[in-house]
């Protein structure tokens, strides 16, 4: 999985350096400080992946205590990923 993330990051970086637009297969989660996911058009927000947590409570606590006003705990394969909105 780390290899895929590294390759995706390299591809994104290369696309951004060349001025190309990047389309994703899945919209980034968007919600103002809750664990409810609302999809938006790609590129509408700058969402950053923070980490993966074993429980929703761990993810929620880190999101709530982050410096970002918009964050989301997204369930993935029985775990939870914390995403924050860099624009918030």
N, C-alpha and C positions, 0 to 999 in steps of 0.2 A: 504494500500500500504506500509506503514511503517513496518508493521508486515512481509510482504513478503521480504522487503529489509533486515530486521534484520535476518530473517531465512536464506536468501540466503548468507548473510555475515557470519553467524555462520557456515553454511555448507562449504563455501569456506575456512574459517579459519581452520576448522577441517581437510579438505582435504589437505590443504597445510602443516599442522603440521604432518600429517601422511605420507606425501610424495606422495600422490595420485595426478594424473593429473585431472584437471577439464575441462570438455567440456561444452560449452555453446550452447544454441539453436540459438543465434544470434551473429554474429561477431561484435567486437567493431569497432566504426567508426575511420577512419584514414584519416587525411588530414593535410598538412602543413600550418596551419594558415588560412584556408578558410572554408567556410560552405559547401563544396562539400564532400560528404561521399564516401569513398572507403573502401570496406571490405577487411580484410586480414585474414590469418589463425589465429585461437585462440592461444594465447600465444606468438605471434610474437612481440607484443608491450604491455606495461603496461599502459593501459588506466584507468583513474580514473574519476568517475562521480563527478561533482562539484555541479550542481544544476539545477533546472527547472525554466524557465523564460516565462513570458507571451508573449513577442514579440521577434522576431529574433534580432532586434536592441539591446535589453538589453543583450541578450546572446552573440552577436557578440562583443559588447563593453567590456564585462567582459573577454571574450576570448582574445581579442586583448591586453588588459591591464594586462593579467596574466604574470607570470614569465616563462611560458612554451612556447617554440617555436612552438609546434604542439598542436593544439586544434581543436575542432569541435562542431558546434551547430547542433544537430540532431533533426528534427521535430518529435514530439510524441504527438498524440491526440490534435492537435491544439496548443500545446505549444512547447518550445524548451529546450532540455537538453544540457548542456555544459559538454563536456568531454575533458580532457587534457591528453597528453602523458607524463607519469612520466619519461620516458627515454629521453625526450627532454630538 
